[in-house]
Amino acid sequence: MGCRQAKCHGLGNGWFHNLPRVGGCLKGQGLISPGSAILFDGGEDRKYQKYVYWLSESEERAFRDRLLARGAKVKRVIGVVCPALDRSASVSSISPKTWNQTCARQGSWYRASDKNERYLIVSPEPIEDLDGRWAAVITASAFIPPRLATAAEEAEMARAPSLKRHIPGGWYRVRYGEKRIFLRWANHMGSSDGGFRALFLAQTANHVNFISPRFFVRDDQGNAVPYSLDRSAHLCSCCLELFQIIGSHFKKKLIAPCPGAVRFARLDPDRYFLVERPGDTS
């Protein structure tokens, strides 16, 4: 089976189209993407940025009180975490309870991580009160992947015994209604790749790719930069990579939005975003 073509329909236009088929498998060796100088250039959308912070409950309360004393407010995000990624969103706070709400299954990764019980703060600007505390900065990228994964590669990655131990058990407990929602979103975004089984394997393989990358490029310093291995229609919970719950050990990551981020944060489907750790921004 050849590589999937990266076309996107519905919910806006995809960021890349007619991605050429490339044979073979990366086998963890990575690629230098053609035009690597523009990998991390946001192109026409250079103004998009989000700073990510993780705080304890007491730290979040003290931070919110300081802002209130200055006449500023922190927006509390409930239900889903996606709205904090909207370009128009102000400083947002996401409590641990939010990860148990609409996306409770996806939240199993959060609960199994070192971020568990911590509050997520997302801001369009660096926060002076939290200077030096940010976990990541997210910016728009002009990145176009060398290729996407095939369905066979995704199945192999999702089922790899050596990697399954990194996947929380709750991730596998998919409700029937959730399956229908994901299939409807994928169909609305132009996908016709089959049923939920293939979709779930793609979603699982994508998360695994930020644990032990098989699909990645290298930056100018030779560092591996893993990227989302499938189109937005086939992804799930991109927030886990964007907010450093998965793959925080990489200096840089390139993340395509999932359908939830497209729907609730108005991000362009298939448009990649660069995630950088503190001290690693250029």
Helices and strands as residue ranges (DSSP letters): G 36-38, G 43-45, E 49-55, H 57-69, E 75-77, G 82-85, E 92-94, G 96-100, H 107-111, E 119-123, G 128-130, E 134-140, H 151-159, H 161-164, G 169-172, H 176-188, H 196-208, E 216-218, E 224-226, G 232-234, H 239-242, E 252-255, H 259-264, E 273-276
